[in-house]
């Protein structure tokens, strides 16, 4: 059983997949930081200094009554909240990751060489009915004429 697992693990596809997952996780962390630390703060500043992480709707008040100044205070009070700001951040994350992957796949596809086209089979014309027949044919499939000689 160990031998079979080792053979599977060292196959090219399994190693490629593992490397892809590790790089993907690291890339996801970079994009999350880009969204949370670089993109959303200026957008929040333009919209009046709001932090998208703190956008929420109180569904049920906690031990202290609403309004809550931040999501952390609402959670501390035990309030049930709908955190749509975190959802906006996740959507922006997704859009950046999907666009980046699209651009990467697009650039990789430009470098791939197209598969060579299969050579066209050699044909000749039947002298009697002018139908194209394979070069090696001895009789015409359309008129059954003898093509030898």
MDTraj code that builds the backbone (N, CA, C; nanometers):
import mdtraj as md
import numpy as np

residues = "UNK UNK UNK UNK UNK UNK UNK UNK UNK UNK UNK UNK UNK UNK UNK UNK UNK UNK UNK UNK UNK UNK UNK UNK UNK UNK UNK UNK UNK UNK UNK UNK UNK UNK UNK UNK UNK UNK UNK UNK UNK UNK UNK UNK UNK UNK UNK UNK UNK UNK UNK UNK UNK UNK UNK UNK UNK UNK UNK UNK UNK UNK UNK UNK UNK UNK UNK UNK UNK UNK UNK UNK UNK UNK UNK UNK UNK UNK UNK UNK UNK UNK UNK UNK UNK UNK UNK UNK UNK UNK UNK UNK UNK UNK UNK UNK UNK UNK UNK UNK UNK UNK UNK UNK UNK UNK UNK UNK UNK UNK UNK UNK UNK UNK UNK UNK UNK UNK UNK UNK UNK UNK UNK UNK UNK UNK UNK UNK UNK UNK UNK UNK UNK UNK UNK UNK UNK UNK UNK UNK UNK UNK UNK UNK UNK UNK UNK UNK UNK".split()
xyz = np.array([
    [0.0828, -0.1186, 0.0000],
    [0.0000, 0.0000, 0.0000],
    [0.0880, 0.1261, 0.0000],
    [0.1952, 0.1246, 0.0794],
    [0.2856, 0.2394, 0.0843],
    [0.3517, 0.2609, -0.0508],
    [0.3865, 0.1511, -0.1179],
    [0.4502, 0.1609, -0.2483],
    [0.3566, 0.2270, -0.3493],
    [0.2283, 0.1885, -0.3473],
    [0.1308, 0.2474, -0.4382],
    [0.1137, 0.3962, -0.4100],
    [0.1091, 0.4325, -0.2812],
    [0.0948, 0.5730, -0.2455],
    [0.2162, 0.6521, -0.2923],
    [0.3353, 0.5977, -0.2735],
    [0.4574, 0.6659, -0.3153],
    [0.4557, 0.6865, -0.4674],
    [0.4140, 0.5841, -0.5424],
    [0.4067, 0.5976, -0.6879],
    [0.3080, 0.7068, -0.7286],
    [0.1960, 0.7126, -0.6577],
    [0.0970, 0.8165, -0.6865],
    [0.1523, 0.9543, -0.6515],
    [0.2192, 0.9656, -0.5375],
    [0.2655, 1.0955, -0.4891],
    [0.3762, 1.1538, -0.5759],
    [0.4560, 1.0696, -0.6372],
    [0.5664, 1.1224, -0.7170],
    [0.5309, 1.1369, -0.8648],
    [0.4085, 1.1033, -0.9016],
    [0.3657, 1.1270, -1.0391],
    [0.3639, 1.2774, -1.0633],
    [0.3877, 1.3160, -1.1845],
    [0.3938, 1.4572, -1.2188],
    [0.2677, 1.5338, -1.1842],
    [0.1499, 1.4755, -1.2104],
    [0.0256, 1.5471, -1.1872],
    [0.0028, 1.5746, -1.0390],
    [0.0337, 1.4774, -0.9533],
    [0.0127, 1.4977, -0.8095],
    [0.1060, 1.6061, -0.7567],
    [0.2309, 1.6059, -0.8007],
    [0.3250, 1.7089, -0.7563],
    [0.2847, 1.8453, -0.8099],
    [0.2421, 1.8512, -0.9346],
    [0.1973, 1.9784, -0.9913],
    [0.0781, 2.0330, -0.9145],
    [-0.0143, 1.9450, -0.8791],
    [-0.1314, 1.9875, -0.8044],
    [-0.0917, 2.0401, -0.6666],
    [0.0007, 1.9722, -0.5993],
    [0.0442, 2.0163, -0.4669],
    [0.1117, 2.1533, -0.4749],
    [0.1978, 2.1701, -0.5725],
    [0.2641, 2.2994, -0.5896],
    [0.1603, 2.4072, -0.6202],
    [0.0643, 2.3761, -0.7053],
    [-0.0411, 2.4726, -0.7382],
    [-0.1222, 2.5133, -0.6174],
    [-0.1551, 2.4176, -0.5318],
    [-0.2325, 2.4494, -0.4113],
    [-0.1527, 2.5384, -0.3169],
    [-0.0255, 2.5082, -0.2987],
    [0.0570, 2.5884, -0.2086],
    [0.0723, 2.7301, -0.2627],
    [0.1018, 2.7425, -0.3915],
    [0.1162, 2.8756, -0.4506],
    [-0.0181, 2.9489, -0.4485],
    [-0.1262, 2.8765, -0.4732],
    [-0.2591, 2.9383, -0.4690],
    [-0.2937, 2.9918, -0.3316],
    [-0.2603, 2.9180, -0.2266],
    [-0.2867, 2.9655, -0.0902],
    [-0.2045, 3.0907, -0.0605],
    [-0.0784, 3.0898, -0.1015],
    [0.0062, 3.2069, -0.0793],
    [-0.0463, 3.3267, -0.1595],
    [-0.0878, 3.3027, -0.2823],
    [-0.1419, 3.4092, -0.3657],
    [-0.2706, 3.4637, -0.3056],
    [-0.3530, 3.3741, -0.2497],
    [-0.4766, 3.4176, -0.1846],
    [-0.4481, 3.5101, -0.0669],
    [-0.3448, 3.4794, 0.0112],
    [-0.3081, 3.5654, 0.1239],
    [-0.2605, 3.7021, 0.0744],
    [-0.1854, 3.7029, -0.0353],
    [-0.1382, 3.8299, -0.0911],
    [-0.2559, 3.9140, -0.1397],
    [-0.3496, 3.8506, -0.2083],
    [-0.4651, 3.9244, -0.2600],
    [-0.5519, 3.9747, -0.1455],
    [-0.5696, 3.8930, -0.0416],
    [-0.6473, 3.9377, 0.0744],
    [-0.5834, 4.0612, 0.1365],
    [-0.4523, 4.0592, 0.1509],
    [-0.3818, 4.1765, 0.2040],
    [-0.3968, 4.2955, 0.1106],
    [-0.3865, 4.2725, -0.0199],
    [-0.4034, 4.3803, -0.1173],
    [-0.5407, 4.4451, -0.1030],
    [-0.6444, 4.3620, -0.0918],
    [-0.7801, 4.4152, -0.0814],
    [-0.7987, 4.4875, 0.0517],
    [-0.7627, 4.4221, 0.1629],
    [-0.7893, 4.4789, 0.2951],
    [-0.6997, 4.5975, 0.3288],
    [-0.5750, 4.5961, 0.2826],
    [-0.4789, 4.6964, 0.3262],
    [-0.4469, 4.8034, 0.2223],
    [-0.4759, 4.7765, 0.0934],
    [-0.4389, 4.8726, -0.0104],
    [-0.5612, 4.9275, -0.0847],
    [-0.6520, 4.8414, -0.1253],
    [-0.7637, 4.8864, -0.2094],
    [-0.8786, 4.9446, -0.1280],
    [-0.9216, 4.8753, -0.0246],
    [-1.0408, 4.9195, 0.0489],
    [-1.0197, 5.0452, 0.1334],
    [-0.9042, 5.0692, 0.1947],
    [-0.8894, 5.1943, 0.2712],
    [-0.9089, 5.3215, 0.1882],
    [-0.8508, 5.3320, 0.0667],
    [-0.8798, 5.4538, -0.0114],
    [-1.0267, 5.4647, -0.0522],
    [-1.0879, 5.3511, -0.0851],
    [-1.2306, 5.3541, -0.1204],
    [-1.3117, 5.3995, -0.0001],
    [-1.2775, 5.3477, 0.1169],
    [-1.3455, 5.3906, 0.2393],
    [-1.3234, 5.5379, 0.2673],
    [-1.2016, 5.5891, 0.2420],
    [-1.1729, 5.7309, 0.2641],
    [-1.2548, 5.8181, 0.1697],
    [-1.2675, 5.7728, 0.0439],
    [-1.3469, 5.8482, -0.0537],
    [-1.4935, 5.8515, -0.0109],
    [-1.5408, 5.7430, 0.0483],
    [-1.6811, 5.7346, 0.0894],
    [-1.7057, 5.7893, 0.2298],
    [-1.6131, 5.8690, 0.2807],
    [-1.6381, 5.9349, 0.4090],
    [-1.5688, 5.8696, 0.5266],
    [-1.4626, 5.7980, 0.5045],
    [-1.3854, 5.7413, 0.6145],
    [-1.4415, 5.6124, 0.6721],
    [-1.5252, 5.5442, 0.5982],
    [-1.5818, 5.4191, 0.6501],
    [-1.4864, 5.3025, 0.6276],
    [-1.4928, 5.2058, 0.7181],
    [-1.4161, 5.0826, 0.7036],
    [-1.5138, 4.9739, 0.6617],
    [-1.4898, 4.9130, 0.5480],
    [-1.5840, 4.8139, 0.4964],
    [-1.6004, 4.6956, 0.5896],
    [-1.4962, 4.6659, 0.6682],
    [-1.5080, 4.5542, 0.7621],
    [-1.6135, 4.5815, 0.8679],
    [-1.6393, 4.7095, 0.8959],
    [-1.7355, 4.7452, 1.0001],
    [-1.8753, 4.7728, 0.9466],
    [-1.9028, 4.7372, 0.8233],
    [-2.0385, 4.7524, 0.7708],
    [-2.1200, 4.6291, 0.8087],
    [-2.2243, 4.6508, 0.8854],
    [-2.3065, 4.5393, 0.9322],
    [-2.4459, 4.5891, 0.9651],
    [-2.5378, 4.4958, 0.9745],
    [-2.6743, 4.5237, 1.0161],
    [-2.7021, 4.4371, 1.1376],
    [-2.7584, 4.4985, 1.2410],
    [-2.7906, 4.4246, 1.3632],
    [-2.9222, 4.3519, 1.3413],
    [-2.9184, 4.2198, 1.3535],
    [-3.0401, 4.1395, 1.3413],
    [-3.1069, 4.1210, 1.4775],
    [-3.0240, 4.1091, 1.5810],
    [-3.0755, 4.0937, 1.7171],
    [-2.9769, 4.1604, 1.8111],
    [-3.0278, 4.2489, 1.8962],
    [-2.9403, 4.3203, 1.9883],
    [-2.8815, 4.2257, 2.0920],
    [-2.7668, 4.2648, 2.1430],
    [-2.7005, 4.1864, 2.2466],
    [-2.7388, 4.2363, 2.3848],
    [-2.6485, 4.2163, 2.4805],
    [-2.6756, 4.2554, 2.6192],
    [-2.6858, 4.4064, 2.6341],
    [-2.6090, 4.4811, 2.5575],
    [-2.6239, 4.6268, 2.5574],
    [-2.7001, 4.6652, 2.4316],
    [-2.7857, 4.7655, 2.4411],
    [-2.8683, 4.8009, 2.3244],
    [-2.7870, 4.8665, 2.2130],
    [-2.8406, 4.8564, 2.0912],
    [-2.7781, 4.9173, 1.9737],
    [-2.7957, 5.0679, 1.9822],
    [-2.7257, 5.1485, 1.9128],
    [-2.6332, 5.1227, 1.8035],
    [-2.4936, 5.0883, 1.8543],
    [-2.4211, 5.0144, 1.7721],
    [-2.2843, 4.9738, 1.8025],
    [-2.1906, 5.0479, 1.7069],
    [-2.0832, 5.1019, 1.7592],
    [-1.9904, 5.1816, 1.6786],
    [-1.9088, 5.0961, 1.5824],
    [-1.8858, 4.9716, 1.6185],
    [-1.8071, 4.8846, 1.5311],
    [-1.8581, 4.7422, 1.5422],
    [-1.8139, 4.6612, 1.4506],
    [-1.8514, 4.5204, 1.4508],
    [-1.7962, 4.4502, 1.5740],
    [-1.6765, 4.4882, 1.6151],
    [-1.6161, 4.4269, 1.7341],
    [-1.7004, 4.4559, 1.8587],
    [-1.7518, 4.5779, 1.8716],
    [-1.8371, 4.6118, 1.9866],
    [-1.9688, 4.5352, 1.9809],
    [-2.0234, 4.5179, 1.8620],
    [-2.1485, 4.4428, 1.8477],
    [-2.1274, 4.2973, 1.8870],
    [-2.0174, 4.2389, 1.8435],
    [-1.9893, 4.0991, 1.8793],
    [-1.9623, 4.0857, 2.0286],
    [-1.8940, 4.1845, 2.0838],
    [-1.8650, 4.1834, 2.2270],
    [-1.9935, 4.1890, 2.3082],
    [-2.0931, 4.2608, 2.2578],
    [-2.2216, 4.2710, 2.3267],
    [-2.3079, 4.1474, 2.3036],
    [-2.2645, 4.0597, 2.2136],
    [-2.3404, 3.9379, 2.1852],
    [-2.4510, 3.9585, 2.0842],
    [-2.4427, 4.0647, 2.0048],
    [-2.5447, 4.0922, 1.9046],
    [-2.5277, 3.9983, 1.7856],
    [-2.6399, 3.9671, 1.7233],
    [-2.6387, 3.8878, 1.6002],
    [-2.6366, 3.9877, 1.4856],
    [-2.5343, 3.9759, 1.3990],
    [-2.5164, 4.0751, 1.2935],
    [-2.5068, 4.0090, 1.1561],
    [-2.5441, 4.0862, 1.0569],
    [-2.5265, 4.0479, 0.9170],
    [-2.4103, 4.1329, 0.8655],
    [-2.2962, 4.0700, 0.8395],
    [-2.1725, 4.1413, 0.8087],
    [-2.1541, 4.1573, 0.6585],
    [-2.2257, 4.2508, 0.5989],
    [-2.2170, 4.2662, 0.4540],
    [-2.0870, 4.3339, 0.4106],
    [-2.0196, 4.4046, 0.4966],
    [-1.8902, 4.4638, 0.4625],
    [-1.7850, 4.3569, 0.4383],
    [-1.7842, 4.2546, 0.5217],
    [-1.6906, 4.1434, 0.5015],
    [-1.7220, 4.0726, 0.3700],
    [-1.8499, 4.0658, 0.3344],
    [-1.8893, 4.0041, 0.2079],
    [-1.8385, 4.0863, 0.0899],
    [-1.8468, 4.2184, 0.0992],
    [-1.7952, 4.3048, -0.0079],
    [-1.6457, 4.2810, -0.0248],
    [-1.5723, 4.2735, 0.0866],
    [-1.4286, 4.2445, 0.0790],
    [-1.4033, 4.1105, 0.0110],
    [-1.4821, 4.0086, 0.0447],
    [-1.4645, 3.8759, -0.0150],
    [-1.4939, 3.8787, -0.1646],
    [-1.5935, 3.9549, -0.2063],
    [-1.6268, 3.9655, -0.3490],
    [-1.5125, 4.0333, -0.4247],
    [-1.4577, 4.1410, -0.3674],
    [-1.3446, 4.2090, -0.4325],
    [-1.2253, 4.1138, -0.4401],
    [-1.2007, 4.0383, -0.3317],
    [-1.0949, 3.9360, -0.3324],
    [-1.1144, 3.8404, -0.4486],
    [-1.2352, 3.7874, -0.4596],
    [-1.2660, 3.6895, -0.5633],
    [-1.2438, 3.7480, -0.7024],
    [-1.2892, 3.8698, -0.7242],
    [-1.2747, 3.9321, -0.8559],
    [-1.1279, 3.9510, -0.8922],
    [-1.0472, 3.9909, -0.7955],
    [-0.9048, 4.0108, -0.8242],
    [-0.8373, 3.8769, -0.8532],
    [-0.8668, 3.7751, -0.7721],
    [-0.8056, 3.6432, -0.7934],
    [-0.8497, 3.5859, -0.9279],
    [-0.9786, 3.5927, -0.9578],
    [-1.0264, 3.5345, -1.0837],
    [-0.9707, 3.6103, -1.2037],
    [-0.9599, 3.7428, -1.1958],
    [-0.9019, 3.8193, -1.3058],
    [-0.7540, 3.7848, -1.3221],
    [-0.6826, 3.7698, -1.2111],
    [-0.5401, 3.7349, -1.2177],
    [-0.5205, 3.5978, -1.2810],
    [-0.6038, 3.5020, -1.2423],
    [-0.5937, 3.3677, -1.2994],
    [-0.6282, 3.3707, -1.4477],
    [-0.7298, 3.4479, -1.4835],
    [-0.7661, 3.4620, -1.6248],
    [-0.6496, 3.5171, -1.7054],
    [-0.5843, 3.6221, -1.6546],
    [-0.4716, 3.6815, -1.7257],
    [-0.3550, 3.5835, -1.7357],
    [-0.3322, 3.5054, -1.6304],
    [-0.2233, 3.4086, -1.6321],
    [-0.2513, 3.2991, -1.7355],
    [-0.3712, 3.2457, -1.7358],
    [-0.4078, 3.1408, -1.8321],
    [-0.4016, 3.1960, -1.9740],
    [-0.4455, 3.3183, -1.9913],
    [-0.4427, 3.3803, -2.1238],
    [-0.2990, 3.3936, -2.1742],
    [-0.2078, 3.4365, -2.0859],
    [-0.0689, 3.4523, -2.1292],
    [-0.0027, 3.3169, -2.1541],
    [-0.0370, 3.2163, -2.0753],
    [0.0179, 3.0816, -2.0975],
    [-0.0312, 3.0270, -2.2313],
    [-0.1567, 3.0499, -2.2621],
    [-0.2115, 3.0010, -2.3894],
    [-0.1450, 3.0666, -2.5102],
    [-0.0967, 3.1891, -2.4954],
    [-0.0272, 3.2545, -2.6062],
    [0.1060, 3.1864, -2.6359],
    [0.1704, 3.1315, -2.5323],
    [0.3002, 3.0678, -2.5510],
    [0.2899, 2.9240, -2.5996],
    [0.1747, 2.8639, -2.5847],
    [0.1582, 2.7262, -2.6309],
    [0.1556, 2.7232, -2.7821],
    [0.2233, 2.6239, -2.8373],
    [0.2212, 2.6065, -2.9821],
    [0.0987, 2.5248, -3.0179],
    [0.0305, 2.5630, -3.1237],
    [-0.0839, 2.4820, -3.1641],
    [-0.0369, 2.3452, -3.2132],
    [-0.1209, 2.2465, -3.1937],
    [-0.0873, 2.1115, -3.2383],
    [-0.0747, 2.1121, -3.3901],
    [0.0262, 2.0424, -3.4410],
    [0.0413, 2.0421, -3.5866],
    [-0.0791, 1.9749, -3.6519],
    [-0.1210, 2.0338, -3.7635],
    [-0.2364, 1.9794, -3.8351],
    [-0.1972, 1.8480, -3.9013],
    [-0.2908, 1.7573, -3.9028],
    [-0.2663, 1.6283, -3.9669],
    [-0.2502, 1.6513, -4.1172],
    [-0.1516, 1.5869, -4.1763],
    [-0.1329, 1.6078, -4.3204],
    [-0.2531, 1.5546, -4.3979],
    [-0.2871, 1.6269, -4.5003],
    [-0.4006, 1.5850, -4.5821],
    [-0.3632, 1.4561, -4.6555],
    [-0.4543, 1.3621, -4.6614],
    [-0.4228, 1.2373, -4.7318],
    [-0.4014, 1.2649, -4.8809],
    [-0.3088, 1.1931, -4.9363],
    [-0.2801, 1.2085, -5.0792],
    [-0.3978, 1.1541, -5.1591],
    [-0.4447, 1.2339, -5.2524],
    [-0.5595, 1.1924, -5.3340],
    [-0.5255, 1.2103, -5.4816],
    [-0.6003, 1.1410, -5.5624],
    [-0.5915, 1.1560, -5.7072],
    [-0.7325, 1.1586, -5.7613],
    [-0.7480, 1.2030, -5.8814],
    [-0.8813, 1.2079, -5.9413],
    [-0.9010, 1.0861, -6.0313],
    [-1.0200, 1.0335, -6.0240],
    [-1.0566, 0.9229, -6.1132],
    [-1.0671, 0.9816, -6.2545],
    [-0.9990, 0.9229, -6.3526],
    [-1.0031, 0.9795, -6.4890],
    [-1.1390, 0.9635, -6.5554],
    [-1.2251, 0.8803, -6.4993],
    [-1.3548, 0.8545, -6.5639],
    [-1.4659, 0.9433, -6.5079],
    [-1.4733, 0.9539, -6.3702],
    [-1.5837, 1.0317, -6.3111],
    [-1.5345, 1.1557, -6.2362],
    [-1.4026, 1.1762, -6.2279],
    [-1.3392, 1.2917, -6.1649],
    [-1.3639, 1.3019, -6.0142],
    [-1.3948, 1.1890, -5.9521],
    [-1.4100, 1.1847, -5.8061],
    [-1.2716, 1.1738, -5.7437],
    [-1.2530, 1.2433, -5.6294],
    [-1.1247, 1.2301, -5.5590],
    [-1.1233, 1.0975, -5.4845],
    [-1.0150, 1.0228, -5.5025],
    [-0.9985, 0.8927, -5.4365],
    [-0.8594, 0.8889, -5.3741],
    [-0.8386, 0.8103, -5.2678],
    [-0.7058, 0.8000, -5.2086],
    [-0.6030, 0.7535, -5.3108],
    [-0.4803, 0.7985, -5.2940],
    [-0.3713, 0.7685, -5.3873],
    [-0.3494, 0.6187, -5.4037],
    [-0.3667, 0.5423, -5.2950],
    [-0.3397, 0.3991, -5.2999],
    [-0.4577, 0.3171, -5.3528],
    [-0.5702, 0.3829, -5.3831],
    [-0.6880, 0.3080, -5.4284],
    [-0.6639, 0.2457, -5.5657],
    [-0.7163, 0.1248, -5.5832],
    [-0.7035, 0.0542, -5.7109],
    [-0.8317, 0.0628, -5.7921],
    [-0.9430, 0.0936, -5.7252],
    [-1.0712, 0.1103, -5.7933],
    [-1.1397, 0.2353, -5.7380],
    [-1.2137, 0.3021, -5.8204],
    [-1.2885, 0.4204, -5.7801],
    [-1.4118, 0.3782, -5.7026],
    [-1.4358, 0.4321, -5.5830],
    [-1.5538, 0.3922, -5.5083],
    [-1.6838, 0.4459, -5.5697],
    [-1.6754, 0.5470, -5.6534],
    [-1.7980, 0.6022, -5.7126],
    [-1.8409, 0.5281, -5.8394],
    [-1.7442, 0.5018, -5.9315],
    [-1.7821, 0.4403, -6.0589],
    [-1.7235, 0.2995, -6.0768],
    [-1.6487, 0.2568, -5.9797],
    [-1.5852, 0.1239, -5.9771],
    [-1.4887, 0.0991, -6.0927],
    [-1.4377, 0.2055, -6.1526],
    [-1.3417, 0.1898, -6.2620],
    [-1.2090, 0.1432, -6.2067],
    [-1.1357, 0.0714, -6.2850],
    [-1.0019, 0.0248, -6.2482],
    [-0.9050, 0.1422, -6.2652],
    [-0.8313, 0.1766, -6.1533],
    [-0.7426, 0.2912, -6.1561],
    [-0.5966, 0.2524, -6.1771],
    [-0.5679, 0.1246, -6.1881],
    [-0.4289, 0.0820, -6.2072],
    [-0.3920, 0.1010, -6.3529],
    [-0.2677, 0.1471, -6.3687],
    [-0.2159, 0.1583, -6.5053],
    [-0.2540, 0.2845, -6.5611],
])
top = md.Topology()
chain = top.add_chain()
for i, resn in enumerate(residues, 1):
    res = top.add_residue(resn, chain, resSeq=i)
    for name in ("N", "CA", "C"):
        top.add_atom(name, md.element.get_by_symbol(name[0]), res)
traj = md.Trajectory(xyz[None], top)
